[in-house]
Amino acid sequence: MTDKTKPQKVNKPQNLQRRKLDAHKGDFGRVLIVGGSTGMMGAPSLAALAALRSGAGLVTIAVPQTIQQAVAALCPCATSIPLSCSADGMLDSGAAAQVRLAAETCDVVAAGPGLGISTAACDIVRVLIESSGHVVLDADGLNNLAAIEDWASIRQCELVITPHPGEFSRLTRKEISEIQANRSEHAVEATANWAQQGSGKSELVCLLKGAATVVTNASAIYTNTTGNPGMASGGSGDVLTGIIAALIAQNLAPFDAACLAAHLHGLAGDLAATKLGQTSLIATDLLDYLPKAFMS
């Protein structure tokens, strides 16, 4: 990476603006969470609850119809959409059209938590990246994205991707050990390459998870300093996805939203670990400590 292409370092995330006294729920954005599958009801629920805890005005969860009622019970403050399924309970070819229609009424779509890998799930991801909206892809959203060889060239949306090193490896075809040896450089290089393949009219942000999470849009870079090993448990990434989506819905630019979300997510984990210890920390604890993180 030459000095001419070296991204500008961001030391402190931009924060949300103070809410007006006469504000209403429509002022704080509409988030659509797309995910879930048999045995994976918790993932989209955690993302939705995190979006609500992070200030989104309205949250809708689109999940397979076989698990919709269970997810709705877990998230009473969100609405839900049953996605069409085949007889075996898997998403069918009609699900992508349902997601496309639902996305048109929302400010940001976060897809992937618990979604599973299938042709129908891949179709959903393709529909989203070809849209003109704001999209956050995590977990199986990224695994399905990796199966679309030309995804970077067909992308039209403002996109935030949140891979862990394994998912980043699948997207870049590089070894995890190579990525971990120089996380910042690989994140910037890959993001710049993906952005150049697209139309150049919309932003692409990569949040590479791990100790010292890296956030970049190729022209700027932020290295997060909050968080602890106690957060290395199932569901933690789903919470982060919901936070990012909520911040974008509240009019933060994708890069700024990803930076602030990484900071708040890690801070919630640090606050929880102070009270509960790292060993016993679970993803729902992050939801409980998000309010204090926002007030810090």
C-alpha positions as YAML, in Angstrom:
chain: A
units: angstrom
residues:
- id: 1
  name: MET
  ca: [0.00, 0.00, 0.00]
- id: 2
  name: THR
  ca: [1.65, 3.27, -1.12]
- id: 3
  name: ASP
  ca: [1.33, 6.60, 0.68]
- id: 4
  name: LYS
  ca: [-0.87, 7.87, -2.16]
- id: 5
  name: THR
  ca: [-3.39, 5.11, -1.60]
- id: 6
  name: LYS
  ca: [-3.06, 4.92, 2.17]
- id: 7
  name: PRO
  ca: [-6.50, 5.55, 3.73]
- id: 8
  name: GLN
  ca: [-7.07, 8.30, 6.24]
- id: 9
  name: LYS
  ca: [-7.15, 7.09, 9.83]
- id: 10
  name: VAL
  ca: [-10.28, 7.82, 11.85]
- id: 11
  name: ASN
  ca: [-9.61, 7.95, 15.59]
- id: 12
  name: LYS
  ca: [-13.10, 8.54, 16.96]
- id: 13
  name: PRO
  ca: [-16.50, 7.45, 15.59]
- id: 14
  name: GLN
  ca: [-19.10, 10.05, 14.72]
- id: 15
  name: ASN
  ca: [-22.04, 10.01, 17.11]
- id: 16
  name: LEU
  ca: [-25.79, 10.27, 16.62]
- id: 17
  name: GLN
  ca: [-27.43, 13.68, 16.85]
- id: 18
  name: ARG
  ca: [-29.61, 14.47, 19.85]
- id: 19
  name: ARG
  ca: [-33.30, 13.69, 19.28]
- id: 20
  name: LYS
  ca: [-35.79, 16.51, 18.84]
- id: 21
  name: LEU
  ca: [-38.53, 16.85, 21.44]
- id: 22
  name: ASP
  ca: [-41.29, 16.47, 18.83]
- id: 23
  name: ALA
  ca: [-39.75, 13.40, 17.19]
- id: 24
  name: HIS
  ca: [-41.79, 10.30, 16.35]
- id: 25
  name: LYS
  ca: [-40.91, 6.72, 15.40]
- id: 26
  name: GLY
  ca: [-40.92, 7.52, 11.69]
- id: 27
  name: ASP
  ca: [-37.99, 9.89, 12.22]
- id: 28
  name: PHE
  ca: [-35.65, 7.08, 13.29]
- id: 29
  name: GLY
  ca: [-35.87, 4.78, 10.33]
- id: 30
  name: ARG
  ca: [-37.30, 1.48, 9.26]
- id: 31
  name: VAL
  ca: [-35.10, -1.62, 9.45]
- id: 32
  name: LEU
  ca: [-35.79, -4.95, 7.78]
- id: 33
  name: ILE
  ca: [-33.99, -8.01, 9.18]
- id: 34
  name: VAL
  ca: [-33.88, -11.02, 6.82]
- id: 35
  name: GLY
  ca: [-32.72, -14.35, 8.18]
- id: 36
  name: GLY
  ca: [-33.60, -17.40, 10.19]
- id: 37
  name: SER
  ca: [-34.12, -21.05, 9.40]
- id: 38
  name: THR
  ca: [-35.12, -24.20, 11.24]
- id: 39
  name: GLY
  ca: [-33.07, -24.31, 14.43]
- id: 40
  name: MET
  ca: [-31.83, -20.73, 13.90]
- id: 41
  name: MET
  ca: [-34.59, -18.57, 15.37]
- id: 42
  name: GLY
  ca: [-32.30, -16.72, 17.75]
- id: 43
  name: ALA
  ca: [-30.03, -15.10, 15.17]
- id: 44
  name: PRO
  ca: [-32.58, -12.82, 13.44]
- id: 45
  name: SER
  ca: [-34.23, -12.17, 16.79]
- id: 46
  name: LEU
  ca: [-30.97, -10.90, 18.30]
- id: 47
  name: ALA
  ca: [-30.36, -8.67, 15.29]
- id: 48
  name: ALA
  ca: [-33.87, -7.23, 15.52]
- id: 49
  name: LEU
  ca: [-33.66, -6.62, 19.26]
- id: 50
  name: ALA
  ca: [-30.27, -4.94, 18.80]
- id: 51
  name: ALA
  ca: [-31.72, -2.67, 16.10]
- id: 52
  name: LEU
  ca: [-34.51, -1.67, 18.46]
- id: 53
  name: ARG
  ca: [-32.10, -1.12, 21.36]
- id: 54
  name: SER
  ca: [-29.98, 1.02, 19.03]
- id: 55
  name: GLY
  ca: [-32.77, 3.45, 18.28]
- id: 56
  name: ALA
  ca: [-34.45, 2.25, 15.08]
- id: 57
  name: GLY
  ca: [-38.00, 3.54, 14.97]
- id: 58
  name: LEU
  ca: [-39.54, 0.48, 13.32]
- id: 59
  name: VAL
  ca: [-38.14, -3.01, 12.82]
- id: 60
  name: THR
  ca: [-39.59, -5.81, 10.69]
- id: 61
  name: ILE
  ca: [-38.25, -9.36, 10.61]
- id: 62
  name: ALA
  ca: [-38.63, -11.49, 7.47]
- id: 63
  name: VAL
  ca: [-38.16, -15.18, 8.30]
- id: 64
  name: PRO
  ca: [-39.38, -18.53, 6.94]
- id: 65
  name: GLN
  ca: [-43.06, -19.00, 7.70]
- id: 66
  name: THR
  ca: [-42.24, -22.16, 9.67]
- id: 67
  name: ILE
  ca: [-40.52, -20.12, 12.40]
- id: 68
  name: GLN
  ca: [-42.32, -16.79, 12.12]
- id: 69
  name: GLN
  ca: [-44.53, -17.20, 15.18]
- id: 70
  name: ALA
  ca: [-41.61, -18.20, 17.38]
- id: 71
  name: VAL
  ca: [-39.52, -15.25, 16.22]
- id: 72
  name: ALA
  ca: [-42.47, -12.88, 16.68]
- id: 73
  name: ALA
  ca: [-42.80, -14.07, 20.28]
- id: 74
  name: LEU
  ca: [-39.11, -13.39, 20.90]
- id: 75
  name: CYS
  ca: [-39.42, -9.85, 19.47]
- id: 76
  name: PRO
  ca: [-42.74, -8.33, 20.59]
- id: 77
  name: CYS
  ca: [-41.65, -4.81, 19.62]
- id: 78
  name: ALA
  ca: [-41.03, -5.79, 15.98]
- id: 79
  name: THR
  ca: [-43.39, -6.82, 13.21]
- id: 80
  name: SER
  ca: [-42.72, -9.92, 11.12]
- id: 81
  name: ILE
  ca: [-43.20, -11.26, 7.60]
- id: 82
  name: PRO
  ca: [-43.56, -15.00, 6.83]
- id: 83
  name: LEU
  ca: [-41.39, -15.92, 3.85]
- id: 84
  name: SER
  ca: [-42.70, -18.67, 1.59]
- id: 85
  name: CYS
  ca: [-41.26, -22.16, 2.07]
- id: 86
  name: SER
  ca: [-41.37, -25.52, 0.37]
- id: 87
  name: ALA
  ca: [-42.90, -28.59, 1.98]
- id: 88
  name: ASP
  ca: [-39.63, -29.39, 3.77]
- id: 89
  name: GLY
  ca: [-39.59, -26.00, 5.49]
- id: 90
  name: MET
  ca: [-36.83, -24.48, 3.36]
- id: 91
  name: LEU
  ca: [-37.18, -21.10, 1.67]
- id: 92
  name: ASP
  ca: [-38.57, -21.43, -1.85]
- id: 93
  name: SER
  ca: [-38.23, -19.38, -5.02]
- id: 94
  name: GLY
  ca: [-40.94, -16.93, -3.98]
- id: 95
  name: ALA
  ca: [-39.02, -15.63, -0.96]
- id: 96
  name: ALA
  ca: [-36.76, -13.28, -2.93]
- id: 97
  name: ALA
  ca: [-39.74, -11.44, -4.44]
- id: 98
  name: GLN
  ca: [-41.22, -11.02, -0.94]
- id: 99
  name: VAL
  ca: [-37.96, -9.58, 0.35]
- id: 100
  name: ARG
  ca: [-37.69, -7.23, -2.63]
- id: 101
  name: LEU
  ca: [-41.18, -5.88, -1.92]
- id: 102
  name: ALA
  ca: [-40.57, -5.50, 1.82]
- id: 103
  name: ALA
  ca: [-37.22, -3.77, 1.23]
- id: 104
  name: GLU
  ca: [-38.91, -1.04, -0.80]
- id: 105
  name: THR
  ca: [-40.67, 0.21, 2.36]
- id: 106
  name: CYS
  ca: [-37.56, 0.20, 4.57]
- id: 107
  name: ASP
  ca: [-34.50, 2.44, 4.93]
- id: 108
  name: VAL
  ca: [-32.02, -0.38, 5.44]
- id: 109
  name: VAL
  ca: [-32.01, -4.17, 5.12]
- id: 110
  name: ALA
  ca: [-29.79, -6.42, 7.22]
- id: 111
  name: ALA
  ca: [-29.62, -9.96, 5.85]
- id: 112
  name: GLY
  ca: [-27.88, -13.13, 6.86]
- id: 113
  name: PRO
  ca: [-28.30, -14.03, 10.54]
- id: 114
  name: GLY
  ca: [-29.38, -17.69, 10.59]
- id: 115
  name: LEU
  ca: [-30.41, -17.54, 6.92]
- id: 116
  name: GLY
  ca: [-28.74, -20.74, 5.79]
- id: 117
  name: ILE
  ca: [-27.09, -21.45, 2.44]
- id: 118
  name: SER
  ca: [-29.40, -22.33, -0.43]
- id: 119
  name: THR
  ca: [-30.44, -21.27, -3.91]
- id: 120
  name: ALA
  ca: [-33.36, -19.30, -2.47]
- id: 121
  name: ALA
  ca: [-31.12, -17.55, 0.07]
- id: 122
  name: CYS
  ca: [-28.63, -16.72, -2.67]
- id: 123
  name: ASP
  ca: [-31.48, -15.23, -4.73]
- id: 124
  name: ILE
  ca: [-32.40, -13.01, -1.77]
- id: 125
  name: VAL
  ca: [-28.84, -11.73, -1.47]
- id: 126
  name: ARG
  ca: [-28.68, -11.04, -5.21]
- id: 127
  name: VAL
  ca: [-31.95, -9.10, -5.09]
- id: 128
  name: LEU
  ca: [-30.61, -6.98, -2.25]
- id: 129
  name: ILE
  ca: [-27.21, -6.13, -3.74]
- id: 130
  name: GLU
  ca: [-28.87, -5.20, -7.04]
- id: 131
  name: SER
  ca: [-31.21, -2.79, -5.21]
- id: 132
  name: SER
  ca: [-30.57, 0.92, -4.76]
- id: 133
  name: GLY
  ca: [-31.01, 0.87, -0.97]
- id: 134
  name: HIS
  ca: [-28.81, 0.39, 2.08]
- id: 135
  name: VAL
  ca: [-27.83, -3.21, 2.83]
- id: 136
  name: VAL
  ca: [-25.89, -4.88, 5.65]
- id: 137
  name: LEU
  ca: [-24.72, -8.46, 5.04]
- id: 138
  name: ASP
  ca: [-23.49, -10.75, 7.79]
- id: 139
  name: ALA
  ca: [-23.07, -14.47, 8.44]
- id: 140
  name: ASP
  ca: [-24.92, -16.52, 5.80]
- id: 141
  name: GLY
  ca: [-25.58, -13.30, 3.91]
- id: 142
  name: LEU
  ca: [-21.83, -13.31, 3.24]
- id: 143
  name: ASN
  ca: [-21.63, -17.04, 2.59]
- id: 144
  name: ASN
  ca: [-24.34, -16.72, -0.06]
- id: 145
  name: LEU
  ca: [-22.63, -13.59, -1.42]
- id: 146
  name: ALA
  ca: [-19.42, -15.56, -1.91]
- id: 147
  name: ALA
  ca: [-21.37, -17.94, -4.19]
- id: 148
  name: ILE
  ca: [-22.24, -15.06, -6.55]
- id: 149
  name: GLU
  ca: [-19.05, -14.74, -8.59]
- id: 150
  name: ASP
  ca: [-19.88, -11.36, -10.13]
- id: 151
  name: TRP
  ca: [-21.38, -9.82, -6.99]
- id: 152
  name: ALA
  ca: [-19.01, -6.83, -6.89]
- id: 153
  name: SER
  ca: [-19.76, -5.84, -10.49]
- id: 154
  name: ILE
  ca: [-23.56, -6.13, -10.17]
- id: 155
  name: ARG
  ca: [-23.75, -4.33, -6.81]
- id: 156
  name: GLN
  ca: [-25.86, -1.18, -6.84]
- id: 157
  name: CYS
  ca: [-26.68, -0.82, -3.14]
- id: 158
  name: GLU
  ca: [-24.86, 1.02, -0.37]
- id: 159
  name: LEU
  ca: [-23.30, -2.05, 1.22]
- id: 160
  name: VAL
  ca: [-21.77, -2.88, 4.59]
- id: 161
  name: ILE
  ca: [-20.27, -6.35, 4.95]
- id: 162
  name: THR
  ca: [-19.21, -7.67, 8.36]
- id: 163
  name: PRO
  ca: [-17.06, -10.77, 7.83]
- id: 164
  name: HIS
  ca: [-15.06, -12.63, 10.42]
- id: 165
  name: PRO
  ca: [-11.69, -13.87, 9.08]
- id: 166
  name: GLY
  ca: [-13.20, -17.13, 7.79]
- id: 167
  name: GLU
  ca: [-15.91, -15.34, 5.83]
- id: 168
  name: PHE
  ca: [-13.39, -12.79, 4.58]
- id: 169
  name: SER
  ca: [-11.25, -15.70, 3.39]
- id: 170
  name: ARG
  ca: [-14.16, -17.11, 1.37]
- id: 171
  name: LEU
  ca: [-14.78, -13.72, -0.22]
- id: 172
  name: THR
  ca: [-11.14, -13.04, -1.09]
- id: 173
  name: ARG
  ca: [-9.85, -16.60, -1.65]
- id: 174
  name: LYS
  ca: [-6.96, -15.85, 0.71]
- id: 175
  name: GLU
  ca: [-5.75, -17.96, 3.60]
- id: 176
  name: ILE
  ca: [-6.91, -16.93, 7.07]
- id: 177
  name: SER
  ca: [-3.31, -16.88, 8.32]
- id: 178
  name: GLU
  ca: [-2.37, -14.44, 5.56]
- id: 179
  name: ILE
  ca: [-5.33, -12.20, 6.37]
- id: 180
  name: GLN
  ca: [-4.62, -12.17, 10.10]
- id: 181
  name: ALA
  ca: [-0.98, -11.28, 9.51]
- id: 182
  name: ASN
  ca: [-2.01, -7.87, 8.15]
- id: 183
  name: ARG
  ca: [-5.70, -7.31, 8.71]
- id: 184
  name: SER
  ca: [-5.84, -3.62, 7.87]
- id: 185
  name: GLU
  ca: [-3.99, -3.90, 4.58]
- id: 186
  name: HIS
  ca: [-6.09, -6.85, 3.37]
- id: 187
  name: ALA
  ca: [-9.34, -5.15, 4.36]
- id: 188
  name: VAL
  ca: [-8.44, -1.95, 2.50]
- id: 189
  name: GLU
  ca: [-7.13, -3.77, -0.56]
- id: 190
  name: ALA
  ca: [-10.17, -6.00, -0.90]
- id: 191
  name: THR
  ca: [-12.63, -3.17, -0.31]
- id: 192
  name: ALA
  ca: [-10.95, -0.98, -2.92]
- id: 193
  name: ASN
  ca: [-10.97, -3.85, -5.42]
- id: 194
  name: TRP
  ca: [-14.66, -4.63, -4.87]
- id: 195
  name: ALA
  ca: [-15.59, -0.96, -5.10]
- id: 196
  name: GLN
  ca: [-13.70, -0.52, -8.37]
- id: 197
  name: GLN
  ca: [-15.59, -3.41, -9.92]
- id: 198
  name: GLY
  ca: [-18.91, -1.70, -9.21]
- id: 199
  name: SER
  ca: [-20.51, 1.40, -10.64]
- id: 200
  name: GLY
  ca: [-18.65, 3.64, -8.19]
- id: 201
  name: LYS
  ca: [-21.88, 5.45, -7.32]
- id: 202
  name: SER
  ca: [-22.50, 3.72, -3.99]
- id: 203
  name: GLU
  ca: [-20.32, 3.10, -0.95]
- id: 204
  name: LEU
  ca: [-18.94, -0.26, 0.11]
- id: 205
  name: VAL
  ca: [-17.78, -0.70, 3.69]
- id: 206
  name: CYS
  ca: [-15.98, -3.71, 5.13]
- id: 207
  name: LEU
  ca: [-15.98, -4.38, 8.87]
- id: 208
  name: LEU
  ca: [-13.44, -7.14, 9.49]
- id: 209
  name: LYS
  ca: [-14.28, -8.64, 12.86]
- id: 210
  name: GLY
  ca: [-11.83, -9.82, 15.48]
- id: 211
  name: ALA
  ca: [-9.58, -8.34, 18.12]
- id: 212
  name: ALA
  ca: [-9.10, -4.72, 16.98]
- id: 213
  name: THR
  ca: [-11.96, -4.82, 14.47]
- id: 214
  name: VAL
  ca: [-11.08, -2.96, 11.27]
- id: 215
  name: VAL
  ca: [-13.62, -0.77, 9.46]
- id: 216
  name: THR
  ca: [-12.80, 0.66, 6.03]
- id: 217
  name: ASN
  ca: [-14.33, 2.04, 2.86]
- id: 218
  name: ALA
  ca: [-10.86, 2.08, 1.24]
- id: 219
  name: SER
  ca: [-10.48, 5.85, 1.62]
- id: 220
  name: ALA
  ca: [-10.73, 5.88, 5.42]
- id: 221
  name: ILE
  ca: [-9.98, 3.32, 8.12]
- id: 222
  name: TYR
  ca: [-10.94, 2.91, 11.77]
- id: 223
  name: THR
  ca: [-9.50, 0.37, 14.20]
- id: 224
  name: ASN
  ca: [-11.77, -0.34, 17.14]
- id: 225
  name: THR
  ca: [-10.36, -0.46, 20.66]
- id: 226
  name: THR
  ca: [-13.35, -1.69, 22.67]
- id: 227
  name: GLY
  ca: [-14.40, -5.29, 23.27]
- id: 228
  name: ASN
  ca: [-12.97, -8.37, 24.98]
- id: 229
  name: PRO
  ca: [-12.61, -12.16, 24.49]
- id: 230
  name: GLY
  ca: [-15.82, -12.80, 26.42]
- id: 231
  name: MET
  ca: [-17.71, -11.61, 23.34]
- id: 232
  name: ALA
  ca: [-16.45, -14.60, 21.34]
- id: 233
  name: SER
  ca: [-19.72, -16.53, 21.60]
- id: 234
  name: GLY
  ca: [-22.67, -17.32, 19.36]
- id: 235
  name: GLY
  ca: [-25.00, -14.43, 18.62]
- id: 236
  name: SER
  ca: [-22.57, -11.60, 19.27]
- id: 237
  name: GLY
  ca: [-22.21, -10.85, 15.56]
- id: 238
  name: ASP
  ca: [-25.98, -10.81, 15.11]
- id: 239
  name: VAL
  ca: [-26.18, -8.04, 17.71]
- id: 240
  name: LEU
  ca: [-23.55, -6.03, 15.82]
- id: 241
  name: THR
  ca: [-25.54, -6.42, 12.59]
- id: 242
  name: GLY
  ca: [-28.63, -4.95, 14.21]
- id: 243
  name: ILE
  ca: [-26.70, -2.01, 15.65]
- id: 244
  name: ILE
  ca: [-25.21, -1.10, 12.26]
- id: 245
  name: ALA
  ca: [-28.59, -1.29, 10.55]
- id: 246
  name: ALA
  ca: [-30.23, 0.93, 13.17]
- id: 247
  name: LEU
  ca: [-27.53, 3.59, 12.93]
- id: 248
  name: ILE
  ca: [-27.80, 3.72, 9.14]
- id: 249
  name: ALA
  ca: [-31.58, 4.00, 9.49]
- id: 250
  name: GLN
  ca: [-30.97, 7.04, 11.69]
- id: 251
  name: ASN
  ca: [-29.08, 8.72, 8.85]
- id: 252
  name: LEU
  ca: [-25.48, 7.96, 9.69]
- id: 253
  name: ALA
  ca: [-23.40, 7.28, 6.58]
- id: 254
  name: PRO
  ca: [-22.52, 3.56, 6.21]
- id: 255
  name: PHE
  ca: [-18.87, 4.02, 7.19]
- id: 256
  name: ASP
  ca: [-19.73, 6.19, 10.19]
- id: 257
  name: ALA
  ca: [-22.45, 3.75, 11.26]
- id: 258
  name: ALA
  ca: [-20.09, 0.78, 11.08]
- id: 259
  name: CYS
  ca: [-17.41, 2.60, 13.11]
- id: 260
  name: LEU
  ca: [-19.83, 3.70, 15.83]
- id: 261
  name: ALA
  ca: [-21.49, 0.27, 15.91]
- id: 262
  name: ALA
  ca: [-18.14, -1.48, 16.42]
- id: 263
  name: HIS
  ca: [-17.33, 0.90, 19.28]
- id: 264
  name: LEU
  ca: [-20.73, 0.56, 20.98]
- id: 265
  name: HIS
  ca: [-20.84, -3.22, 20.51]
- id: 266
  name: GLY
  ca: [-17.44, -3.62, 22.12]
- id: 267
  name: LEU
  ca: [-18.25, -1.12, 24.86]
- id: 268
  name: ALA
  ca: [-21.43, -3.00, 25.74]
- id: 269
  name: GLY
  ca: [-19.29, -6.13, 25.98]
- id: 270
  name: ASP
  ca: [-16.78, -4.39, 28.23]
- id: 271
  name: LEU
  ca: [-19.51, -3.04, 30.51]
- id: 272
  name: ALA
  ca: [-21.11, -6.49, 30.71]
- id: 273
  name: ALA
  ca: [-17.78, -8.19, 31.42]
- id: 274
  name: THR
  ca: [-17.12, -5.79, 34.31]
- id: 275
  name: LYS
  ca: [-20.28, -7.05, 36.02]
- id: 276
  name: LEU
  ca: [-20.51, -10.63, 34.78]
- id: 277
  name: GLY
  ca: [-16.98, -11.64, 33.90]
- id: 278
  name: GLN
  ca: [-15.79, -12.71, 30.45]
- id: 279
  name: THR
  ca: [-16.43, -16.44, 30.87]
- id: 280
  name: SER
  ca: [-20.18, -16.08, 31.45]
- id: 281
  name: LEU
  ca: [-20.78, -13.36, 28.86]
- id: 282
  name: ILE
  ca: [-23.46, -14.18, 26.26]
- id: 283
  name: ALA
  ca: [-25.00, -12.24, 23.37]
- id: 284
  name: THR
  ca: [-28.16, -11.23, 25.22]
- id: 285
  name: ASP
  ca: [-25.96, -9.50, 27.81]
- id: 286
  name: LEU
  ca: [-24.84, -7.14, 25.04]
- id: 287
  name: LEU
  ca: [-28.46, -6.13, 24.52]
- id: 288
  name: ASP
  ca: [-28.82, -5.41, 28.24]
- id: 289
  name: TYR
  ca: [-25.73, -3.18, 28.30]
- id: 290
  name: LEU
  ca: [-26.29, -1.34, 25.02]
- id: 291
  name: PRO
  ca: [-28.31, 1.42, 26.74]
- id: 292
  name: LYS
  ca: [-25.41, 2.20, 29.06]
- id: 293
  name: ALA
  ca: [-22.99, 2.09, 26.13]
- id: 294
  name: PHE
  ca: [-25.07, 4.68, 24.26]
- id: 295
  name: MET
  ca: [-25.09, 6.90, 27.35]
- id: 296
  name: SER
  ca: [-21.31, 6.65, 27.89]
...
